[in-house]
Amino acid sequence: MEKVSILWALVRRDYALQYAGSFLGISWMFLQNLVLISMYALVFLVLNLKTPSTQEDFTAYLLTGLLYWIPIQELLVRGTGILTDNRALLKRSSLGIDLFLWIPYVQFLIHSLITSIPVFIYLAYSGKLNLAGVFVGYLTLVFSGLYLMLLLHYLSRLNILLKDISPLIRLVSQLIFWGIPVLYYPTGLLKEWNGFNPFTIPLDVFRSSVISGFTPQFDWIQILPFLFSFFLVYLLAKRKFQSVILDHL
């Protein structure tokens, strides 16, 4: 319980540093997510991007895709730089590196929960929300974050060794975004390309859980090679990088 209390204090400290002097404070983060989702929804719904052969409504498809991806992208970018941003505190304290890595994960859970509320309200209003699957949907988000955390143990340490890889990670996050079916239906070559993305299957599981009548579009067993690879990267970070990182802080 003591570590949980310390972690929560670190989360609040990180929020305070991120939004110090901001007019809206921490509210800006949630407003930013809602505005971003609204902009994508407006543009793509006005363009009327629909596929007649699919039974699900494109609005539900689009909103759930954005709800899944936006917090994941924040976790990827923030998690990569969290150790560098807290370098001074890491040097002064004996809390250890791993505790700081959980700061962006806790923030990811908070952002996912708050951003999901208006999306799920809309889905319920339009009759597209699978109430029985909402809990499974939240579990999918929780485990998706843990899945990404395996990789962040490596990326956060690499960010210290190479000084700053944040611009590269932001670029990669855009490639990942367009490589998963968030704004389009996976068909033909696109579907084959989506199969090479480690977040395609978790997104498909999430949609299948929360959208009423949604038919899975991928074979979920395809995630196993990615899960195995992420776990190997995690072991590499823990066993090979630990002592080296402490010298570079």
NORJOZI-V799242 format. One record per pair of residues at least 6 apart in sequence whose ideal C-beta (glycine too) atoms are under 6 Angstrom apart, sorted by sequence separation. I is the first residue (numbers start at 0). J is the second residue. D is the distance in whole Angstrom. If there is no record, write none. Layout:
I:J:D
I:J:D
This chain:
18:24:5
21:27:6
122:128:4
158:164:5
193:199:5
207:213:5
18:25:5
206:213:5
49:57:5
185:193:5
207:215:5
119:128:6
14:25:5
203:215:6
180:193:6
203:216:6
85:99:5
203:217:5
179:196:5
200:217:6
43:61:6
81:99:6
178:196:4
179:198:5
200:219:5
179:199:5
40:61:6
81:102:6
200:221:6
81:103:5
200:222:4
179:202:6
78:103:4
39:65:6
77:103:4
197:225:4
36:65:5
74:103:5
111:140:5
185:216:6
74:107:4
32:69:5
70:107:5
107:144:5
70:110:5
104:144:6
70:111:4
104:148:6
66:115:6
66:118:5
62:118:5
143:201:4
59:122:6
139:204:5
139:205:5
59:127:4
136:205:6
139:208:6
74:144:6
56:127:6
136:208:4
74:147:6
78:151:4
82:155:5
135:208:4
136:209:4
81:155:6
79:154:5
83:158:5
79:155:6
83:159:6
132:208:4
82:159:6
132:209:5
80:158:6
79:158:5
150:229:5
153:232:5
129:209:6
149:229:4
156:236:5
149:230:6
152:233:5
32:114:5
129:211:4
150:232:6
127:210:6
153:236:4
29:113:5
127:211:5
149:233:4
152:236:4
156:240:4
80:165:5
159:244:6
160:247:6
156:244:5
159:247:5
13:102:5
79:168:5
10:102:5
76:168:6
9:102:5
6:101:6
10:105:5
75:172:5
72:172:5
68:181:5
64:181:4
53:184:6
50:184:5
67:202:5
67:205:5
43:182:6
63:206:5
63:209:6
59:210:5
55:210:6
55:213:5
90:248:6
89:248:6
86:248:6
